[in-house]
């Protein structure tokens, strides 16, 4: 299976986690990466909507998982 090798550079947060705009800043940092990933899976022949749903599922599943559990 041919997969992407790199996610690219992700900007570090400039705000503390408790700041009201922290989540907005995180969305801004992640949006281009998610767009690129969805574009790539769609180009590979996957359904974009199902891929987005799968990303949400995998994110929720891994929220509490340690590194060893994610392998």
PQR file with spaces between the fields and no chain letter, atoms N, CA, C, O and H, PARSE charges and radii, in Angstrom:
ATOM       1  N    UNK     1       0.847   -1.178    0.000 -0.4000 1.5000
ATOM       2  CA   UNK     1       0.000    0.000    0.000 -0.0000 2.0000
ATOM       3  C    UNK     1       0.890    1.238    0.000  0.5500 1.7000
ATOM       4  O    UNK     1       1.781    1.365    0.840 -0.5500 1.4000
ATOM       5  N    UNK     2       0.656    2.130   -0.919 -0.4000 1.5000
ATOM       6  CA   UNK     2       1.441    3.358   -1.037 -0.0000 2.0000
ATOM       7  C    UNK     2       0.773    4.448   -0.209  0.5500 1.7000
ATOM       8  O    UNK     2      -0.382    4.792   -0.461 -0.5500 1.4000
ATOM       9  H    UNK     2      -0.068    2.027   -1.601  0.4000 1.0000
ATOM      10  N    UNK     3       1.488    4.999    0.781 -0.4000 1.5000
ATOM      11  CA   UNK     3       0.919    6.024    1.657 -0.0000 2.0000
ATOM      12  C    UNK     3       1.820    7.249    1.689  0.5500 1.7000
ATOM      13  O    UNK     3       2.974    7.201    1.264 -0.5500 1.4000
ATOM      14  H    UNK     3       2.426    4.719    0.985  0.4000 1.0000
ATOM      15  N    UNK     4       1.276    8.342    2.198 -0.4000 1.5000
ATOM      16  CA   UNK     4       2.051    9.565    2.338 -0.0000 2.0000
ATOM      17  C    UNK     4       3.163    9.344    3.357  0.5500 1.7000
ATOM      18  O    UNK     4       2.942    8.701    4.383 -0.5500 1.4000
ATOM      19  H    UNK     4       0.338    8.382    2.543  0.4000 1.0000
ATOM      20  N    UNK     5       4.355    9.870    3.084 -0.4000 1.5000
ATOM      21  CA   UNK     5       5.484    9.716    3.987 -0.0000 2.0000
ATOM      22  C    UNK     5       5.591   10.832    5.007  0.5500 1.7000
ATOM      23  O    UNK     5       6.220   10.648    6.049 -0.5500 1.4000
ATOM      24  H    UNK     5       4.534   10.392    2.251  0.4000 1.0000
ATOM      25  N    UNK     6       4.998   11.983    4.737 -0.4000 1.5000
ATOM      26  CA   UNK     6       5.204   13.134    5.612 -0.0000 2.0000
ATOM      27  C    UNK     6       3.935   13.957    5.726  0.5500 1.7000
ATOM      28  O    UNK     6       3.194   14.112    4.756 -0.5500 1.4000
ATOM      29  H    UNK     6       4.488   12.133    3.890  0.4000 1.0000
ATOM      30  N    UNK     7       3.694   14.475    6.902 -0.4000 1.5000
ATOM      31  CA   UNK     7       2.544   15.350    7.111 -0.0000 2.0000
ATOM      32  C    UNK     7       2.874   16.802    6.819  0.5500 1.7000
ATOM      33  O    UNK     7       1.972   17.612    6.607 -0.5500 1.4000
ATOM      34  H    UNK     7       4.296   14.349    7.690  0.4000 1.0000
ATOM      35  N    UNK     8       4.133   17.136    6.805 -0.4000 1.5000
ATOM      36  CA   UNK     8       4.515   18.526    6.656 -0.0000 2.0000
ATOM      37  C    UNK     8       4.726   19.157    8.019  0.5500 1.7000
ATOM      38  O    UNK     8       4.539   18.508    9.049 -0.5500 1.4000
ATOM      39  H    UNK     8       4.867   16.478    6.977  0.4000 1.0000
ATOM      40  N    UNK     9       5.113   20.408    8.023 -0.4000 1.5000
ATOM      41  CA   UNK     9       5.410   21.104    9.276 -0.0000 2.0000
ATOM      42  C    UNK     9       4.129   21.673    9.868  0.5500 1.7000
ATOM      43  O    UNK     9       3.326   22.293    9.170 -0.5500 1.4000
ATOM      44  H    UNK     9       5.265   20.935    7.187  0.4000 1.0000
ATOM      45  N    UNK    10       3.955   21.454   11.156 -0.4000 1.5000
ATOM      46  CA   UNK    10       2.798   21.972   11.875 -0.0000 2.0000
ATOM      47  C    UNK    10       3.278   23.095   12.789  0.5500 1.7000
ATOM      48  O    UNK    10       4.220   22.920   13.562 -0.5500 1.4000
ATOM      49  H    UNK    10       4.608   20.951   11.723  0.4000 1.0000
ATOM      50  N    UNK    11       2.628   24.236   12.694 -0.4000 1.5000
ATOM      51  CA   UNK    11       2.999   25.380   13.527 -0.0000 2.0000
ATOM      52  C    UNK    11       2.737   25.074   14.994  0.5500 1.7000
ATOM      53  O    UNK    11       1.728   24.461   15.340 -0.5500 1.4000
ATOM      54  H    UNK    11       1.863   24.378   12.066  0.4000 1.0000
ATOM      55  N    UNK    12       3.643   25.502   15.840 -0.4000 1.5000
ATOM      56  CA   UNK    12       3.475   25.354   17.290 -0.0000 2.0000
ATOM      57  C    UNK    12       2.457   26.370   17.785  0.5500 1.7000
ATOM      58  O    UNK    12       2.308   27.436   17.189 -0.5500 1.4000
ATOM      59  H    UNK    12       4.462   26.001   15.558  0.4000 1.0000
ATOM      60  N    UNK    13       1.756   26.053   18.864 -0.4000 1.5000
ATOM      61  CA   UNK    13       0.798   27.020   19.407 -0.0000 2.0000
ATOM      62  C    UNK    13       1.512   28.249   19.972  0.5500 1.7000
ATOM      63  O    UNK    13       2.621   28.160   20.498 -0.5500 1.4000
ATOM      64  H    UNK    13       1.877   25.187   19.349  0.4000 1.0000
ATOM      65  N    UNK    14       0.855   29.372   19.850 -0.4000 1.5000
ATOM      66  CA   UNK    14       1.394   30.609   20.419 -0.0000 2.0000
ATOM      67  C    UNK    14       0.594   31.037   21.643  0.5500 1.7000
ATOM      68  O    UNK    14       0.977   31.966   22.354 -0.5500 1.4000
ATOM      69  H    UNK    14      -0.046   29.443   19.423  0.4000 1.0000
ATOM      70  N    UNK    15      -0.523   30.349   21.882 -0.4000 1.5000
ATOM      71  CA   UNK    15      -1.416   30.680   22.982 -0.0000 2.0000
ATOM      72  C    UNK    15      -1.424   29.546   24.008  0.5500 1.7000
ATOM      73  O    UNK    15      -1.184   28.394   23.648 -0.5500 1.4000
ATOM      74  H    UNK    15      -0.834   29.595   21.305  0.4000 1.0000
ATOM      75  N    UNK    16      -1.697   29.852   25.278 -0.4000 1.5000
ATOM      76  CA   UNK    16      -1.824   28.777   26.264 -0.0000 2.0000
ATOM      77  C    UNK    16      -3.124   27.993   26.028  0.5500 1.7000
ATOM      78  O    UNK    16      -4.078   28.516   25.453 -0.5500 1.4000
ATOM      79  H    UNK    16      -1.892   30.788   25.571  0.4000 1.0000
ATOM      80  N    UNK    17      -3.146   26.749   26.475 -0.4000 1.5000
ATOM      81  CA   UNK    17      -4.325   25.886   26.288 -0.0000 2.0000
ATOM      82  C    UNK    17      -5.597   26.488   26.860  0.5500 1.7000
ATOM      83  O    UNK    17      -6.693   26.196   26.382 -0.5500 1.4000
ATOM      84  H    UNK    17      -2.371   26.324   26.942  0.4000 1.0000
ATOM      85  N    UNK    18      -5.464   27.296   27.845 -0.4000 1.5000
ATOM      86  CA   UNK    18      -6.629   27.889   28.504 -0.0000 2.0000
ATOM      87  C    UNK    18      -7.175   29.119   27.773  0.5500 1.7000
ATOM      88  O    UNK    18      -8.245   29.620   28.118 -0.5500 1.4000
ATOM      89  H    UNK    18      -4.574   27.533   28.234  0.4000 1.0000
ATOM      90  N    UNK    19      -6.454   29.601   26.778 -0.4000 1.5000
ATOM      91  CA   UNK    19      -6.890   30.787   26.033 -0.0000 2.0000
ATOM      92  C    UNK    19      -8.107   30.447   25.177  0.5500 1.7000
ATOM      93  O    UNK    19      -8.181   29.367   24.592 -0.5500 1.4000
ATOM      94  H    UNK    19      -5.584   29.194   26.498  0.4000 1.0000
ATOM      95  N    UNK    20      -9.043   31.359   25.111 -0.4000 1.5000
ATOM      96  CA   UNK    20     -10.271   31.174   24.345 -0.0000 2.0000
ATOM      97  C    UNK    20      -9.996   30.875   22.867  0.5500 1.7000
ATOM      98  O    UNK    20     -10.755   30.134   22.243 -0.5500 1.4000
ATOM      99  H    UNK    20      -8.983   32.237   25.586  0.4000 1.0000
ATOM     100  N    UNK    21      -8.933   31.433   22.304 -0.4000 1.5000
ATOM     101  CA   UNK    21      -8.627   31.269   20.884 -0.0000 2.0000
ATOM     102  C    UNK    21      -7.671   30.113   20.576  0.5500 1.7000
ATOM     103  O    UNK    21      -7.267   29.940   19.426 -0.5500 1.4000
ATOM     104  H    UNK    21      -8.316   32.035   22.811  0.4000 1.0000
ATOM     105  N    UNK    22      -7.311   29.334   21.571 -0.4000 1.5000
ATOM     106  CA   UNK    22      -6.384   28.206   21.376 -0.0000 2.0000
ATOM     107  C    UNK    22      -6.931   27.223   20.345  0.5500 1.7000
ATOM     108  O    UNK    22      -6.203   26.794   19.449 -0.5500 1.4000
ATOM     109  H    UNK    22      -7.639   29.474   22.505  0.4000 1.0000
ATOM     110  N    UNK    23      -8.211   26.863   20.467 -0.4000 1.5000
ATOM     111  CA   UNK    23      -8.817   25.910   19.532 -0.0000 2.0000
ATOM     112  C    UNK    23      -8.858   26.478   18.111  0.5500 1.7000
ATOM     113  O    UNK    23      -8.632   25.753   17.142 -0.5500 1.4000
ATOM     114  H    UNK    23      -8.803   27.211   21.195  0.4000 1.0000
ATOM     115  N    UNK    24      -9.142   27.758   17.993 -0.4000 1.5000
ATOM     116  CA   UNK    24      -9.154   28.393   16.675 -0.0000 2.0000
ATOM     117  C    UNK    24      -7.770   28.333   16.037  0.5500 1.7000
ATOM     118  O    UNK    24      -7.636   28.049   14.847 -0.5500 1.4000
ATOM     119  H    UNK    24      -9.325   28.347   18.780  0.4000 1.0000
ATOM     120  N    UNK    25      -6.754   28.599   16.832 -0.4000 1.5000
ATOM     121  CA   UNK    25      -5.382   28.529   16.329 -0.0000 2.0000
ATOM     122  C    UNK    25      -5.032   27.102   15.903  0.5500 1.7000
ATOM     123  O    UNK    25      -4.356   26.905   14.893 -0.5500 1.4000
ATOM     124  H    UNK    25      -6.862   28.830   17.799  0.4000 1.0000
ATOM     125  N    UNK    26      -5.485   26.118   16.660 -0.4000 1.5000
ATOM     126  CA   UNK    26      -5.243   24.717   16.320 -0.0000 2.0000
ATOM     127  C    UNK    26      -5.946   24.353   15.005  0.5500 1.7000
ATOM     128  O    UNK    26      -5.366   23.675   14.157 -0.5500 1.4000
ATOM     129  H    UNK    26      -6.034   26.278   17.480  0.4000 1.0000
ATOM     130  N    UNK    27      -7.174   24.799   14.841 -0.4000 1.5000
ATOM     131  CA   UNK    27      -7.909   24.553   13.590 -0.0000 2.0000
ATOM     132  C    UNK    27      -7.165   25.156   12.401  0.5500 1.7000
ATOM     133  O    UNK    27      -7.076   24.540   11.338 -0.5500 1.4000
ATOM     134  H    UNK    27      -7.645   25.350   15.529  0.4000 1.0000
ATOM     135  N    UNK    28      -6.638   26.347   12.583 -0.4000 1.5000
ATOM     136  CA   UNK    28      -5.894   27.015   11.513 -0.0000 2.0000
ATOM     137  C    UNK    28      -4.640   26.230   11.140  0.5500 1.7000
ATOM     138  O    UNK    28      -4.280   26.153    9.965 -0.5500 1.4000
ATOM     139  H    UNK    28      -6.710   26.847   13.446  0.4000 1.0000
ATOM     140  N    UNK    29      -3.979   25.650   12.131 -0.4000 1.5000
ATOM     141  CA   UNK    29      -2.768   24.876   11.877 -0.0000 2.0000
ATOM     142  C    UNK    29      -3.081   23.548   11.189  0.5500 1.7000
ATOM     143  O    UNK    29      -2.324   23.098   10.329 -0.5500 1.4000
ATOM     144  H    UNK    29      -4.272   25.713   13.085  0.4000 1.0000
ATOM     145  N    UNK    30      -4.192   22.924   11.567 -0.4000 1.5000
ATOM     146  CA   UNK    30      -4.516   21.595   11.049 -0.0000 2.0000
ATOM     147  C    UNK    30      -5.290   21.598    9.729  0.5500 1.7000
ATOM     148  O    UNK    30      -5.190   20.639    8.964 -0.5500 1.4000
ATOM     149  H    UNK    30      -4.807   23.290   12.266  0.4000 1.0000
ATOM     150  N    UNK    31      -6.049   22.640    9.448 -0.4000 1.5000
ATOM     151  CA   UNK    31      -6.917   22.664    8.269 -0.0000 2.0000
ATOM     152  C    UNK    31      -6.196   22.345    6.964  0.5500 1.7000
ATOM     153  O    UNK    31      -6.697   21.522    6.198 -0.5500 1.4000
ATOM     154  H    UNK    31      -6.130   23.420   10.070  0.4000 1.0000
ATOM     155  N    UNK    32      -5.039   22.957    6.667 -0.4000 1.5000
ATOM     156  CA   UNK    32      -4.381   22.641    5.395 -0.0000 2.0000
ATOM     157  C    UNK    32      -3.914   21.189    5.326  0.5500 1.7000
ATOM     158  O    UNK    32      -3.901   20.591    4.250 -0.5500 1.4000
ATOM     159  H    UNK    32      -4.632   23.625    7.289  0.4000 1.0000
ATOM     160  N    UNK    33      -3.533   20.625    6.462 -0.4000 1.5000
ATOM     161  CA   UNK    33      -3.098   19.234    6.486 -0.0000 2.0000
ATOM     162  C    UNK    33      -4.265   18.287    6.229  0.5500 1.7000
ATOM     163  O    UNK    33      -4.137   17.311    5.489 -0.5500 1.4000
ATOM     164  H    UNK    33      -3.544   21.111    7.336  0.4000 1.0000
ATOM     165  N    UNK    34      -5.398   18.586    6.846 -0.4000 1.5000
ATOM     166  CA   UNK    34      -6.591   17.760    6.633 -0.0000 2.0000
ATOM     167  C    UNK    34      -7.059   17.889    5.185  0.5500 1.7000
ATOM     168  O    UNK    34      -7.415   16.891    4.558 -0.5500 1.4000
ATOM     169  H    UNK    34      -5.502   19.379    7.447  0.4000 1.0000
ATOM     170  N    UNK    35      -7.060   19.105    4.654 -0.4000 1.5000
ATOM     171  CA   UNK    35      -7.429   19.306    3.250 -0.0000 2.0000
ATOM     172  C    UNK    35      -6.530   18.499    2.323  0.5500 1.7000
ATOM     173  O    UNK    35      -7.005   17.839    1.400 -0.5500 1.4000
ATOM     174  H    UNK    35      -6.770   19.915    5.163  0.4000 1.0000
ATOM     175  N    UNK    36      -5.223   18.561    2.580 -0.4000 1.5000
ATOM     176  CA   UNK    36      -4.272   17.814    1.760 -0.0000 2.0000
ATOM     177  C    UNK    36      -4.471   16.317    1.865  0.5500 1.7000
ATOM     178  O    UNK    36      -4.391   15.605    0.864 -0.5500 1.4000
ATOM     179  H    UNK    36      -4.837   19.098    3.330  0.4000 1.0000
ATOM     180  N    UNK    37      -4.729   15.835    3.068 -0.4000 1.5000
ATOM     181  CA   UNK    37      -4.958   14.406    3.269 -0.0000 2.0000
ATOM     182  C    UNK    37      -6.223   13.955    2.552  0.5500 1.7000
ATOM     183  O    UNK    37      -6.219   12.919    1.887 -0.5500 1.4000
ATOM     184  H    UNK    37      -4.793   16.413    3.881  0.4000 1.0000
ATOM     185  N    UNK    38      -7.308   14.721    2.680 -0.4000 1.5000
ATOM     186  CA   UNK    38      -8.546   14.365    1.999 -0.0000 2.0000
ATOM     187  C    UNK    38      -8.401   14.443    0.475  0.5500 1.7000
ATOM     188  O    UNK    38      -8.957   13.616   -0.247 -0.5500 1.4000
ATOM     189  H    UNK    38      -7.311   15.562    3.221  0.4000 1.0000
ATOM     190  N    UNK    39      -7.663   15.427   -0.003 -0.4000 1.5000
ATOM     191  CA   UNK    39      -7.388   15.498   -1.448 -0.0000 2.0000
ATOM     192  C    UNK    39      -6.629   14.265   -1.906  0.5500 1.7000
ATOM     193  O    UNK    39      -6.922   13.707   -2.963 -0.5500 1.4000
ATOM     194  H    UNK    39      -7.211   16.099    0.584  0.4000 1.0000
ATOM     195  N    UNK    40      -5.641   13.833   -1.101 -0.4000 1.5000
ATOM     196  CA   UNK    40      -4.822   12.673   -1.464 -0.0000 2.0000
ATOM     197  C    UNK    40      -5.636   11.382   -1.466  0.5500 1.7000
ATOM     198  O    UNK    40      -5.493   10.564   -2.375 -0.5500 1.4000
ATOM     199  H    UNK    40      -5.403   14.286   -0.242  0.4000 1.0000
ATOM     200  N    UNK    41      -6.489   11.191   -0.457 -0.4000 1.5000
ATOM     201  CA   UNK    41      -7.276    9.958   -0.430 -0.0000 2.0000
ATOM     202  C    UNK    41      -8.312    9.943   -1.542  0.5500 1.7000
ATOM     203  O    UNK    41      -8.619    8.889   -2.098 -0.5500 1.4000
ATOM     204  H    UNK    41      -6.605   11.855    0.281  0.4000 1.0000
ATOM     205  N    UNK    42      -8.848   11.112   -1.864 -0.4000 1.5000
ATOM     206  CA   UNK    42      -9.803   11.205   -2.970 -0.0000 2.0000
ATOM     207  C    UNK    42      -9.106   10.907   -4.301  0.5500 1.7000
ATOM     208  O    UNK    42      -9.663   10.215   -5.154 -0.5500 1.4000
ATOM     209  H    UNK    42      -8.599   11.969   -1.411  0.4000 1.0000
ATOM     210  N    UNK    43      -7.902   11.423   -4.474 -0.4000 1.5000
ATOM     211  CA   UNK    43      -7.131   11.150   -5.697 -0.0000 2.0000
ATOM     212  C    UNK    43      -6.795    9.673   -5.826  0.5500 1.7000
ATOM     213  O    UNK    43      -6.664    9.151   -6.932 -0.5500 1.4000
ATOM     214  H    UNK    43      -7.449   11.985   -3.781  0.4000 1.0000
ATOM     215  N    UNK    44      -6.657    9.003   -4.684 -0.4000 1.5000
ATOM     216  CA   UNK    44      -6.351    7.574   -4.689 -0.0000 2.0000
ATOM     217  C    UNK    44      -7.591    6.728   -4.970  0.5500 1.7000
ATOM     218  O    UNK    44      -7.492    5.514   -5.143 -0.5500 1.4000
ATOM     219  H    UNK    44      -6.764    9.428   -3.785  0.4000 1.0000
ATOM     220  N    UNK    45      -8.759    7.372   -5.015 -0.4000 1.5000
ATOM     221  CA   UNK    45      -9.976    6.647   -5.349 -0.0000 2.0000
ATOM     222  C    UNK    45     -10.950    6.440   -4.193  0.5500 1.7000
ATOM     223  O    UNK    45     -12.005    5.831   -4.372 -0.5500 1.4000
ATOM     224  H    UNK    45      -8.839    8.358   -4.875  0.4000 1.0000
ATOM     225  N    UNK    46     -10.603    6.946   -3.004 -0.4000 1.5000
ATOM     226  CA   UNK    46     -11.500    6.806   -1.863 -0.0000 2.0000
ATOM     227  C    UNK    46     -12.580    7.881   -1.910  0.5500 1.7000
ATOM     228  O    UNK    46     -12.374    8.950   -2.483 -0.5500 1.4000
ATOM     229  H    UNK    46      -9.746    7.440   -2.858  0.4000 1.0000
ATOM     230  N    UNK    47     -13.718    7.597   -1.310 -0.4000 1.5000
ATOM     231  CA   UNK    47     -14.797    8.565   -1.202 -0.0000 2.0000
ATOM     232  C    UNK    47     -14.424    9.605   -0.134  0.5500 1.7000
ATOM     233  O    UNK    47     -14.130    9.248    1.007 -0.5500 1.4000
ATOM     234  H    UNK    47     -13.885    6.728   -0.844  0.4000 1.0000
ATOM     235  N    UNK    48     -14.437   10.874   -0.505 -0.4000 1.5000
ATOM     236  CA   UNK    48     -13.999   11.945    0.393 -0.0000 2.0000
ATOM     237  C    UNK    48     -14.831   12.000    1.677  0.5500 1.7000
ATOM     238  O    UNK    48     -14.273   12.155    2.763 -0.5500 1.4000
ATOM     239  H    UNK    48     -14.676   11.164   -1.432  0.4000 1.0000
ATOM     240  N    UNK    49     -16.138   11.878    1.568 -0.4000 1.5000
ATOM     241  CA   UNK    49     -17.021   11.950    2.735 -0.0000 2.0000
ATOM     242  C    UNK    49     -16.748   10.786    3.695  0.5500 1.7000
ATOM     243  O    UNK    49     -16.678   10.985    4.908 -0.5500 1.4000
ATOM     244  H    UNK    49     -16.591   11.753    0.685  0.4000 1.0000
ATOM     245  N    UNK    50     -16.597    9.583    3.158 -0.4000 1.5000
ATOM     246  CA   UNK    50     -16.309    8.421    4.010 -0.0000 2.0000
ATOM     247  C    UNK    50     -14.928    8.539    4.645  0.5500 1.7000
ATOM     248  O    UNK    50     -14.729    8.120    5.785 -0.5500 1.4000
ATOM     249  H    UNK    50     -16.654    9.421    2.172  0.4000 1.0000
ATOM     250  N    UNK    51     -13.975    9.106    3.910 -0.4000 1.5000
ATOM     251  CA   UNK    51     -12.636    9.309    4.463 -0.0000 2.0000
ATOM     252  C    UNK    51     -12.678   10.320    5.609  0.5500 1.7000
ATOM     253  O    UNK    51     -12.008   10.128    6.624 -0.5500 1.4000
ATOM     254  H    UNK    51     -14.136    9.446    2.984  0.4000 1.0000
ATOM     255  N    UNK    52     -13.449   11.383    5.461 -0.4000 1.5000
ATOM     256  CA   UNK    52     -13.579   12.380    6.531 -0.0000 2.0000
ATOM     257  C    UNK    52     -14.220   11.748    7.767  0.5500 1.7000
ATOM     258  O    UNK    52     -13.783   11.996    8.890 -0.5500 1.4000
ATOM     259  H    UNK    52     -13.993   11.540    4.637  0.4000 1.0000
ATOM     260  N    UNK    53     -15.247   10.941    7.560 -0.4000 1.5000
ATOM     261  CA   UNK    53     -15.881   10.244    8.675 -0.0000 2.0000
ATOM     262  C    UNK    53     -14.869    9.325    9.365  0.5500 1.7000
ATOM     263  O    UNK    53     -14.802    9.274   10.593 -0.5500 1.4000
ATOM     264  H    UNK    53     -15.602   10.740    6.647  0.4000 1.0000
ATOM     265  N    UNK    54     -14.090    8.605    8.569 -0.4000 1.5000
ATOM     266  CA   UNK    54     -13.096    7.690    9.120 -0.0000 2.0000
ATOM     267  C    UNK    54     -12.041    8.441    9.920  0.5500 1.7000
ATOM     268  O    UNK    54     -11.601    7.950   10.960 -0.5500 1.4000
ATOM     269  H    UNK    54     -14.144    8.646    7.571  0.4000 1.0000
ATOM     270  N    UNK    55     -11.625    9.620    9.463 -0.4000 1.5000
ATOM     271  CA   UNK    55     -10.684   10.444   10.221 -0.0000 2.0000
ATOM     272  C    UNK    55     -11.268   10.848   11.577  0.5500 1.7000
ATOM     273  O    UNK    55     -10.566   10.837   12.587 -0.5500 1.4000
ATOM     274  H    UNK    55     -11.983   10.018    8.619  0.4000 1.0000
ATOM     275  N    UNK    56     -12.549   11.204   11.593 -0.4000 1.5000
ATOM     276  CA   UNK    56     -13.188   11.549   12.865 -0.0000 2.0000
ATOM     277  C    UNK    56     -13.201   10.340   13.800  0.5500 1.7000
ATOM     278  O    UNK    56     -12.910   10.466   14.989 -0.5500 1.4000
ATOM     279  H    UNK    56     -13.120   11.213   10.772  0.4000 1.0000
ATOM     280  N    UNK    57     -13.540    9.171   13.259 -0.4000 1.5000
ATOM     281  CA   UNK    57     -13.575    7.953   14.060 -0.0000 2.0000
ATOM     282  C    UNK    57     -12.194    7.630   14.621  0.5500 1.7000
ATOM     283  O    UNK    57     -12.048    7.370   15.815 -0.5500 1.4000
ATOM     284  H    UNK    57     -13.777    9.068   12.293  0.4000 1.0000
ATOM     285  N    UNK    58     -11.183    7.646   13.755 -0.4000 1.5000
ATOM     286  CA   UNK    58      -9.826    7.321   14.190 -0.0000 2.0000
ATOM     287  C    UNK    58      -9.312    8.325   15.221  0.5500 1.7000
ATOM     288  O    UNK    58      -8.625    7.946   16.169 -0.5500 1.4000
ATOM     289  H    UNK    58     -11.301    7.858   12.785  0.4000 1.0000
ATOM     290  N    UNK    59      -9.642    9.593   15.038 -0.4000 1.5000
ATOM     291  CA   UNK    59      -9.223   10.617   16.002 -0.0000 2.0000
ATOM     292  C    UNK    59      -9.837   10.360   17.369  0.5500 1.7000
ATOM     293  O    UNK    59      -9.143   10.423   18.384 -0.5500 1.4000
ATOM     294  H    UNK    59     -10.200    9.901   14.268  0.4000 1.0000
ATOM     295  N    UNK    60     -11.126   10.073   17.400 -0.4000 1.5000
ATOM     296  CA   UNK    60     -11.801    9.804   18.667 -0.0000 2.0000
ATOM     297  C    UNK    60     -11.259    8.538   19.317  0.5500 1.7000
ATOM     298  O    UNK    60     -11.060    8.486   20.531 -0.5500 1.4000
ATOM     299  H    UNK    60     -11.690   10.022   16.576  0.4000 1.0000
ATOM     300  N    UNK    61     -11.027    7.535   18.508 -0.4000 1.5000
ATOM     301  CA   UNK    61     -10.516    6.256   19.014 -0.0000 2.0000
ATOM     302  C    UNK    61      -9.136    6.421   19.641  0.5500 1.7000
ATOM     303  O    UNK    61      -8.830    5.787   20.651 -0.5500 1.4000
ATOM     304  H    UNK    61     -11.188    7.578   17.522  0.4000 1.0000
ATOM     305  N    UNK    62      -8.313    7.263   19.050 -0.4000 1.5000
ATOM     306  CA   UNK    62      -6.939    7.413   19.499 -0.0000 2.0000
ATOM     307  C    UNK    62      -6.755    8.487   20.574  0.5500 1.7000
ATOM     308  O    UNK    62      -5.655    8.652   21.101 -0.5500 1.4000
ATOM     309  H    UNK    62      -8.561    7.778   18.230  0.4000 1.0000
ATOM     310  N    UNK    63      -7.792    9.194   20.890 -0.4000 1.5000
ATOM     311  CA   UNK    63      -7.686   10.293   21.845 -0.0000 2.0000
ATOM     312  C    UNK    63      -7.050    9.854   23.159  0.5500 1.7000
ATOM     313  O    UNK    63      -6.200   10.563   23.697 -0.5500 1.4000
ATOM     314  H    UNK    63      -8.686    9.059   20.461  0.4000 1.0000
ATOM     315  N    UNK    64      -7.442    8.717   23.674 -0.4000 1.5000
ATOM     316  CA   UNK    64      -6.882    8.248   24.932 -0.0000 2.0000
ATOM     317  C    UNK    64      -5.837    7.161   24.778  0.5500 1.7000
ATOM     318  O    UNK    64      -5.313    6.664   25.775 -0.5500 1.4000
ATOM     319  H    UNK    64      -8.132    8.141   23.237  0.4000 1.0000
ATOM     320  N    UNK    65      -5.526    6.784   23.555 -0.4000 1.5000
ATOM     321  CA   UNK    65      -4.584    5.696   23.322 -0.0000 2.0000
ATOM     322  C    UNK    65      -3.135    6.172   23.426  0.5500 1.7000
ATOM     323  O    UNK    65      -2.801    7.283   23.013 -0.5500 1.4000
ATOM     324  H    UNK    65      -5.952    7.188   22.745  0.4000 1.0000
ATOM     325  N    UNK    66      -2.295    5.323   23.978 -0.4000 1.5000
ATOM     326  CA   UNK    66      -0.862    5.613   24.016 -0.0000 2.0000
ATOM     327  C    UNK    66      -0.223    5.257   22.691  0.5500 1.7000
ATOM     328  O    UNK    66      -0.872    4.672   21.824 -0.5500 1.4000
ATOM     329  H    UNK    66      -2.567    4.420   24.313  0.4000 1.0000
ATOM     330  N    UNK    67       1.048    5.605   22.525 -0.4000 1.5000
ATOM     331  CA   UNK    67       1.751    5.340   21.266 -0.0000 2.0000
ATOM     332  C    UNK    67       1.744    3.862   20.890  0.5500 1.7000
ATOM     333  O    UNK    67       1.569    3.524   19.720 -0.5500 1.4000
ATOM     334  H    UNK    67       1.575    6.080   23.229  0.4000 1.0000
ATOM     335  N    UNK    68       1.930    2.990   21.853 -0.4000 1.5000
ATOM     336  CA   UNK    68       1.966    1.553   21.565 -0.0000 2.0000
ATOM     337  C    UNK    68       0.611    1.052   21.081  0.5500 1.7000
ATOM     338  O    UNK    68       0.556    0.157   20.237 -0.5500 1.4000
ATOM     339  H    UNK    68       2.073    3.264   22.804  0.4000 1.0000
ATOM     340  N    UNK    69      -0.470    1.603   21.590 -0.4000 1.5000
ATOM     341  CA   UNK    69      -1.813    1.182   21.188 -0.0000 2.0000
ATOM     342  C    UNK    69      -2.172    1.641   19.783  0.5500 1.7000
ATOM     343  O    UNK    69      -3.061    1.063   19.158 -0.5500 1.4000
ATOM     344  H    UNK    69      -0.426    2.330   22.275  0.4000 1.0000
ATOM     345  N    UNK    70      -1.502    2.666   19.274 -0.4000 1.5000
ATOM     346  CA   UNK    70      -1.818    3.219   17.946 -0.0000 2.0000
ATOM     347  C    UNK    70      -1.165    2.449   16.818  0.5500 1.7000
ATOM     348  O    UNK    70      -1.504    2.674   15.656 -0.5500 1.4000
ATOM     349  H    UNK    70      -0.780    3.136   19.782  0.4000 1.0000
ATOM     350  N    UNK    71      -0.255    1.562   17.111 -0.4000 1.5000
ATOM     351  CA   UNK    71       0.460    0.829   16.053 -0.0000 2.0000
ATOM     352  C    UNK    71      -0.391   -0.243   15.448  0.5500 1.7000
ATOM     353  O    UNK    71       0.056   -0.951   14.547 -0.5500 1.4000
ATOM     354  H    UNK    71       0.020    1.379   18.055  0.4000 1.0000
